Structures are given as C-alpha cells and as structure tokens.
Amino acid sequence: MRPGVRWRRSERRVEAQRRSMSAGQDDVLTIGELLARVRASYLDSFARRLASASRAAGERLIPEVTVCQADGEVARAGALDLPRRADACVFADEVIAGLVHFDSEEMLAFEPLSLVWGDGLDVDLYPFTWDACELRFTPPEDDDLGPLVAWFRRWFDEGDERALTNEFPGGVVHSLSEPVEDGDFWIIVVDLGSARLRAFEELLDAISAMGRPRLVVGRPQRL
C-alpha cells in the first residue's frame, strides 16, 4: 500500500473466512471490506443479543451508556483517567439495575498482512475482534499517549453528541485500556464499540502521531 492511501481506496485483496461454530465460505475482500466485515460481525451480534436480552416487567435496556458513579458523575479509572461505556444498561424505574456486556461470538480469520499507513507507519494486521482490538507498539517518547487519548475522547463522545436518541449503533468507542508492558512493547486493548471505520483509520493516525514506527494490530502467534 502506498503511503497516505486509506483502506477504502486500497486495491489489495485478501482471502478471509468467518470462523465460528460453523465456518462459512472463503471470500476475497479489499482491506477496507475486510475491516468493515470485522466491524459488522460484532455489531450484528450485538444487535441480535440486545433485541433478545431478557428483562423483567418495567425494565428498559439502553445501549452504550456511559458508566457513572453513585453521585451521577462520570466514572473514570486508571492513570489515563478515562471513562468507559457499558454495552448496555438495565434501568428499572429510572434506577440502574445492572450492566450488560456482549463479547464477540466469532472472529474473522485471514492471513496476516503487512502494510504502510500514512507517512510511514508499518502496520502488521492479524485477526482481531472489533470489541477487543489489541494494539502492540513500542512506548512513545516520555511515555506520552496524548494523541491516542485525544482520539479516544473524540470518539467516546462523552457529551453524547452522536447518540442523542439512545439508539444503536451510536457510532462511539467504549473503552481504552491502560498500557501493559510486554518485553519491549506496550499492549493496549480498545473496545471500538459501534464506532465507524473512520475511527479505526484515525486510531492509526494517532499511533503515527506518537512517532511510532511500527504497530501490530491483533494477537500474533509470535513477534
């Protein structure tokens, strides 16, 4: 892929197969189509489970709710001081009765890809799920995650400007983990929630803005 070319414009095609309890047919996809399929796999499952989730009489199930403390303030955690969204929240008489989490039910399988993003970020892309996108990169200078945190805050949309109706999908990310050291690398896991493909592109821009030369997406068998 030429530097600066986005996924959706790529002519490169890859073979992919959806793996679950019963595998489907192999498909030949562009990289943009591949990423869209990863996203759609999770969102389709999310929507089905949201529609079929059991709840008692008088209870409401609202998706992608920002988790708050007992006093109503947004709950924040870790050194990054970031909020998070529950996949869904059960309300009974306007009181939170519980939080619901929907894990991916399947993963799209494909051969690992090596690409160049933007002005020179080398990206190794391995199979991953949209709700648990593992990122592996060398620590930035001064451990500064500023561009990544700014990306998260923009796509988390704490003011719910993108999700005024509480309908699904709201186009928002759900969480960003604290970095965990793994040898010479940091690992961060992103729950991309219902965010659009553009959020993934801008995520790569954020990693590039931190001056990282290489990013591994997904979990390789070995590095």
C-alpha positions in Angstrom: 0.0 0.0 0.0 1.4 3.4 -0.9 2.0 5.8 2.0 -1.1 8.0 2.6 -3.6 5.6 1.0 -6.6 4.8 3.1 -8.1 1.3 3.5 -11.2 2.0 1.5 -9.1 3.0 -1.5 -6.9 0.0 -1.5 -7.0 -2.4 -4.5 -5.2 -5.0 -2.5 -7.4 -8.0 -1.8 -7.1 -10.7 0.8 -8.8 -14.0 1.5 -10.9 -14.1 4.6 -13.1 -16.7 6.3 -15.6 -16.2 9.1 -14.8 -18.7 11.9 -17.4 -19.6 14.4 -19.0 -22.9 15.3 -19.7 -23.5 11.6 -17.2 -21.8 9.2 -18.6 -20.2 6.1 -17.2 -19.8 2.5 -13.9 -18.1 1.8 -14.3 -14.5 0.5 -11.8 -12.3 -1.4 -12.0 -8.8 0.1 -10.3 -5.5 -0.1 -8.7 -4.4 3.1 -11.5 -1.9 3.7 -14.1 -4.6 3.1 -12.2 -6.9 5.5 -12.2 -4.3 8.3 -15.9 -3.5 7.6 -16.7 -7.2 7.9 -14.9 -7.4 11.3 -17.0 -4.5 12.5 -20.2 -5.8 11.1 -19.7 -9.2 12.6 -19.6 -7.7 16.1 -22.4 -5.2 15.5 -24.8 -7.8 14.1 -24.2 -10.0 17.1 -24.6 -7.0 19.4 -27.9 -6.0 17.8 -29.3 -9.6 18.0 -28.4 -10.0 21.6 -29.6 -6.6 22.5 -33.0 -7.4 21.0 -33.3 -10.8 22.7 -31.9 -9.9 26.1 -34.4 -10.8 28.9 -35.6 -8.2 31.3 -38.3 -8.0 33.9 -41.5 -6.1 33.5 -40.9 -2.3 33.8 -37.2 -2.6 32.9 -35.6 -0.8 30.0 -32.3 -1.9 28.3 -30.4 1.1 26.9 -27.2 0.5 24.8 -23.8 2.2 25.1 -24.4 4.0 28.3 -21.5 6.0 30.0 -20.7 4.4 33.3 -21.3 6.8 36.2 -20.6 6.8 39.9 -23.4 6.7 42.6 -23.4 10.5 42.7 -24.0 10.7 38.9 -20.6 11.9 38.0 -18.8 10.0 35.1 -16.7 7.2 36.5 -13.0 7.4 35.4 -10.3 4.9 36.0 -6.5 4.4 35.8 -3.6 6.8 35.2 -5.2 7.9 31.9 -8.4 9.0 33.8 -10.7 7.7 31.1 -14.4 7.0 31.1 -16.0 3.8 29.7 -19.3 2.7 28.2 -21.2 -0.4 29.2 -22.5 -2.3 26.2 -26.0 -1.9 27.7 -27.5 -0.8 31.0 -30.7 -2.2 32.6 -32.9 0.6 34.1 -35.8 -0.1 36.5 -37.9 2.9 37.5 -35.0 5.2 36.3 -32.6 3.4 38.6 -29.7 1.3 37.2 -30.4 -2.4 37.9 -27.4 -3.8 36.1 -24.8 -3.6 33.3 -24.7 -5.9 30.4 -21.6 -6.9 28.4 -21.7 -8.6 24.9 -18.4 -10.3 23.9 -17.8 -11.1 20.2 -19.1 -14.5 19.2 -16.8 -15.1 16.3 -13.6 -13.9 14.7 -12.9 -13.4 11.0 -9.8 -15.4 10.0 -7.4 -14.1 7.4 -3.7 -14.3 6.7 -1.6 -11.6 8.4 -1.0 -8.5 6.4 1.9 -6.0 6.4 1.1 -2.5 5.3 2.3 1.0 5.4 0.0 3.7 6.8 0.2 7.4 6.3 3.7 8.9 6.3 5.4 5.6 7.2 3.7 3.7 10.0 4.4 0.0 9.4 1.2 -1.9 10.3 1.1 -5.7 10.9 -2.6 -6.7 10.8 -3.6 -10.0 12.4 -7.2 -11.3 13.1 -9.0 -9.4 15.8 -12.4 -8.6 17.1 -13.9 -5.1 17.0 -14.7 -5.1 20.7 -11.2 -6.2 21.8 -8.7 -4.7 19.3 -5.2 -5.4 20.7 -2.6 -2.8 19.8 1.1 -3.5 20.3 3.8 -0.8 19.8 7.0 0.4 21.4 6.5 3.0 24.2 6.4 6.6 22.9 8.9 9.2 23.9 8.3 10.3 27.6 5.5 7.7 27.6 3.2 10.3 26.1 -0.1 8.8 24.9 -1.6 12.3 24.2 -2.6 11.7 20.6 -4.2 8.3 21.5 -6.1 9.7 24.5 -7.3 12.6 22.3 -8.5 10.1 19.7 -10.3 8.2 22.4 -12.0 11.2 23.9 -13.2 12.4 20.5 -14.7 9.0 19.5 -16.0 8.3 23.0 -18.2 11.4 22.7 -18.8 11.9 26.4 -21.4 14.6 25.6 -23.4 12.1 23.5 -23.5 14.5 20.6 -23.5 11.5 18.2 -26.0 9.4 20.2 -28.8 11.7 21.2 -31.6 9.1 20.8 -30.1 6.2 22.7 -30.5 4.1 19.6 -27.9 1.5 18.5 -25.4 2.0 16.9 -24.4 5.3 18.3 -21.0 5.4 16.5 -18.9 5.6 19.7 -16.0 3.7 21.2 -16.5 2.0 24.6 -13.1 1.8 26.3 -9.3 2.1 26.1 -7.2 0.0 28.5 -4.1 1.0 30.4 -0.9 0.1 28.7 0.7 -3.2 29.8 4.4 -3.9 29.3 5.3 -7.0 27.2 9.1 -7.0 26.7 10.0 -4.0 24.5 6.3 -3.4 23.7 3.2 -1.9 25.2 -0.1 -3.6 24.7 -3.3 -1.6 24.8 -6.8 -3.0 24.1 -9.5 -0.9 22.5 -13.2 -1.7 22.6 -14.2 0.1 19.4 -17.9 -0.3 20.3 -20.1 0.9 17.4 -17.6 3.4 16.1 -17.3 3.7 12.3 -14.4 2.5 10.2 -13.2 6.1 10.1 -12.4 5.7 13.8 -10.1 2.8 13.1 -8.3 4.9 10.4 -7.9 7.8 12.9 -6.6 5.4 15.5 -3.8 4.6 13.2 -3.2 8.3 12.6 -2.9 8.7 16.4 -0.3 6.0 16.7 1.6 7.5 13.9 1.4 11.0 15.5 3.2 9.5 18.6 6.2 8.8 16.3 5.8 5.0 16.5 7.5 3.3 13.5 5.5 0.0 13.9 2.1 -1.1 15.1 0.8 -4.7 15.5 -3.0 -5.0 15.4 -4.4 -8.3 16.8 -2.5 -11.0 18.5 0.2 -12.8 16.5 1.4 -16.3 17.4 4.9 -14.8 17.7 6.6 -11.5 17.0 
